[in-house]
Amino acid sequence: MEAAELRMVFGKNIIDLTDEEVARAVQLCEKYQMKIVSIASPLLKCTLPDAPPIDERFQQDMFAAKHKFEDQPRLTERAFEIAKATGAKIIRVFSYWRVTEPEVVFDRVVEALRALGTKAAEHDLIIGLENEHACNIATAAESAKALAALGDVKNIELVWDPANAYISGEIPYPAGYALLPIGRIGHVHAKDCKLDGHKPIWGALGEQDVDWKGQIGALERDGYTGYINLETHWQGPNGDKHLASMICGENLLKLVSD
């Protein structure tokens, strides 16, 4: 593993770190020769005012981020500061908590993303829109529609998360992946699960329901040159998350080598 995406550091969400804590995180990554490639910010992971009700079917993963719509301008400035301090080129963002009628808020989501993309262009950064099952852009189909609407903002790319698409009711590979503009996939999140209704039951990567072997093969075939970022949602055997990460890391390396 050659790189890191920073999300939870020292028990805090990356966006809430002090300057001193950011510097310490950078030093730790340098010590282990890991390049910081992405800031996994919680931008636009909040409730959009004056919108339809929140879709309660999907669990909202907070990761110690409990910010509101009113906090977004301050969080945006901080995310850019942290990206500069760490050398990360990607700032991961979302599309507001998912409502019962996502199409009603689609234009407002696109407007918010366009504003972030315009600001990021001034700093030579990439806004990475993650398809998140608890947010309004959840599936490959919704991601493709959003990217098409943002076609004029070239520095907005997709953080493709097949497991999130699966939780949203889509077959991520091959069906969902086939809908995506491949050249605009800038980052990939790797985790795996089975489903209990709309609730994910996390497990070892490559051993659950997502066709990771097919997906990784397709990424290689299509010339993807970004990172595949291992996510650590699985609690692991007997709640040992470190062991879970070791197992998933080994599985990922095998999938890539195959």
N, C-alpha and C positions, 0 to 999 in steps of 0.2 A: 504494500500500500504506500503510495507516493504522495498523497494529498489529503487535505481535510476540508470539510465544510463545517463551519462553526455554528452550532445551534444552542446547546446547553453547555455552559462552561462555568465551573466552580459553583454549580447548583443554581445558576441564574440563566435566564434567556440572554442570548448574545446582545440584544438591543439594550439591556439594562446594565451592562458592565461599565465600570468606571474606566477612565483612560489607563489607570495603573493596571487594572485587571486585563484590559485588552493587550497591553504591552507584555504582561506575563504570559498570556495565551500565545502570543506571537513567539516569545522566547522558547516556550515548550515545543511548539511546532518546529522551530528552527533546530532545536536540540535533537529531534528525531527525524530531521531532514524531510519534513512534510510541508509541501507548499499549500498555502491557504487559497483555495480556489473560489469559495462561495461563502457569503454571509446568509445564513438561513434565517432571515428576519421574519417577524410576524406582521409585516405591512399588509394592510387590507384584510387582516384576519380579525374582523370585528363586525358588529351589526350595522347595516346600512339603514340610516333613519328613513322614515316615510316610505317604507317598502312593505311588501306582503309579509305574513308571519314567517318565522324561522321554521325550516323543515326539521322537525324533531326526530325524524327517523335516523339521522346520522350523528354519530358521536363527535363532539367537538374536542379535538386534541389541542390542549392549550400550551403544553410545554412551558409552564411558568410565565406565559404571556397573557395578561388580562387587561389589555389596553382597549380603549374605546375609539369611536369614530373621531371624536374631538382631539384625540392624541396623535392622529396620523401625521400632521405636519411636523410636529416635534420628532416623532419616530423616524420620519423620512430623513430629516437632517442628520439624526444620529446614525442611521444606517449608512449614509454616505461617508460620514466621518470614520466609522469603523472600517468600511471598505478601504478607504485611503490608508488607514493606519496598518491594516493587515496585508495590503496588496491584492486583496480579492477582486476579481473582475466581475463576478456575478452577485447581484442582490436578489435573493429569492423573495417573491411576493405572492399574494393570494388574490381573491376576488370577492371578498366579504362572505360572511356566513350565509349558507345556502337558504334561500327562501322557498316557499311552496310553489312560486311561479317565477323561476329564474329568468324567463324571457322578458318579464316586466322590467327587470333591472339591468338587462344586458347593456343597453346604451350607457347607463351610468357607470357600469363596471369598465367598459371600454374607455370612457372619458377619463376615469381615474388612472387606468393603466397608461393611457397616452401621455398624461401629465408626468407620470413617473419616468416613462421612456424618454421624454423630451429633456427632463432634468438630467437623467443618466447620460445622455449623449454629450452633454456639456462636460462631463467628467470622464469620458471614454469608458463608461461602464455598461454592463448588460443587465437589464431587468429580466429575471427569470420567473415567468409565470408558471406556478405549479398547479397542475390539475389535482384538486383536493376534494375528496368525496363530501366533505362537510361545507364546501364553498360553492359558489355559483358556476364556476368553471370546473367541472368534475371529470368529465369524460373526454375521450379523444375527439368525439364529434363536437362537443362544446369548445374544446381547445382550438380545433381547426377553424371554427366559426369566429372565435375571438381573434385569432392570428390574422385571418382574412380581413377583418375589420380594422386591424392595426397594421395593415400592409405597408403603410407609409412610414411606420416607425421601425426601422430596421434593427435597432438594438434591443428589441423585445423578443426573447426566445422562450421556448417551452422547457420547463423542467418536467420531463415525462416520467410519470409514476404509474406504471401498469397496475400495481395493486390498488391504488386509489380508484382507477377507472373500473376495476373489477368490483369493488365494494359498491360503486355507483350503478351497477347492473349491466356493465358493458363487458364484452369479451375483449380484453386488452390486446392480445395477440392471438391470431393475426388480424381479426376484424378491426379493432380500434386503431392499431398502428397503421393500417392501410389508409386510414382517413387523414393522417397527419402530413403536413408539409415537412418532409424529412430534413431539409436544409435548415429548418428553424428549431430543431431539437438541439438545445445548447447544453443540457445536463440531464442525467438520468438518476432517479432514485430507485434503489433495489431493496425490496422487502417482499414477504410472501405470506399468504394467509388462506384460510378457508372461511366460509361464511356461516353465520347463524342469523338468518334474515338479512338485515343490513349491518349486523355487528361483525367486525373482523375477528377471527381467532388466529392470532399471529403464530407463525411457526418457522422452522428452518427454511432458509432461502433455497428454492429449487426443489422443495419436497412437498409443496402445498398445491394450490390450484392454478397459479399463474404459470404460463408456459415460458419460463425464463430461458430454457435452452433455445427455443425457437426465437424468442425476442432478441437475445444476444447475438445469435447467428444473423438475424436480419439487420441489426445495427452494424455489424461488421461488413455484411454484404453491401449495405447502402453507404458505406464510407464514413460512419460516425467516428469523430475523433475526440469527443469530449470525455468526461469522466463518468464512471458508474459509481455512484455514491451509496455505500452500504448504510442503510438505516437500521436503528437498533430498537425497534418496537417490541420484538419478541423478548419475553422475560427470561427465557432459557430454562434448561433442566433445573428443577428445584429453585427457580427464581434467580439463577446465576446469570445475570446479563452479560458478564464478561465472557463466560463460556459460550453463551449464545452468539456473541459477536465473533468469537473464534470459529465456531461451527459454520456460521453464515459466511465468514470471510474465506474459509477453506472451500466451501461449496461454490462461492463466486469465482474463485481462482480456477477451480475445475471446469466450471461452465465456460469461462473465457478461453481456457486452454483447449477445450474440446472444439 
